[in-house]
Amino acid sequence: MELRRNRGARALALACVLGGVILLAYPSDRALLRTIIAVGVIALGAVALVSALRPFRFGIHADGLSIRRPGLRREFRWAEVDTVVLDEPPRQDGYPTPPRLLLVPVQGMPRELVTSRHPLDGRPAIELLVLDQVREQPEQVSEALTRHAGDRFVDLLALRRAAFAVPDIAVGLRGYAMDRVDRLIRRGQDALLSRDAAAREAARVEIERASAAGLPRAQRGYHTFQVDTVLDALIAALSDQQSTDRETAT
């Protein structure tokens, strides 16, 4: 499977360049200010356009991964790969962040290639791709990696949903601070995926204490009752898994 580059960045860069040119040609009493703004817009668009036109290739095949993009040009055979992770960073101000692909090699890698960490165990990793750079959907990328990478591939998006599905939470005035809520939910989801009972207990305690102390509020935040309901359910899920661990141990 060959991933295709998203053309949105190229279109936006062209729009910036054209907008700057039009602004330069548009008559105005404030010629100096207009010129400064127009030149800045054109320069920004030109830099983005050069980046968008640089060679790009991302192939997922039976033999491994073939990557050619700014900052990384390399072939990874599956024998060199310990884990490929499809991850989604925590939300920012309530908005989802694009998923990304991370690779942990079998052996150590040059320090200059380390750009990230495995989201669960912290091992050094290479960020291969942010998926908003390509036209394929995360589900299509996941399907190709499942087919070719086998058990080397970990779809954390699907695993988190299976461990604890988070409903859409309404946003309004004077709600709970969204970044704080999102971090707590992610902490609980990742703990549910962990095989470490102590980590799950620590996550449960942290969420309970945060809820009991009162979550911070923001001018624009999550609906408080819905968040309380979600966090109570997450605490219950962590508690149930702790009970299961004890039953298994006995």
Buried (B, 14 or more C-beta within 10 A) or exposed (E): BEBEBBEEBBEEBBEBBEBBBEBBEEEEEEEEEBBEBBEEBBEBBBEBBEEBEEEBEBBBBEEBBBBBBEEBEBEBEBEBBEBBBBBBBEBEEBEEEEBBBBBBBEEEBEEEBBEBBBBBEEBBBBBBBEBEBBEBEBEBBBBBBBEBBEEBBBBBBBBBEEBBEBEEBEBEEEBBBBBBBBBBBBBBBBBBBBEEBEBBBBBBEBBBEBBEEEBEBBEBBBBBEBBBEBBEBBBEBBBEBBEEBEEEEE
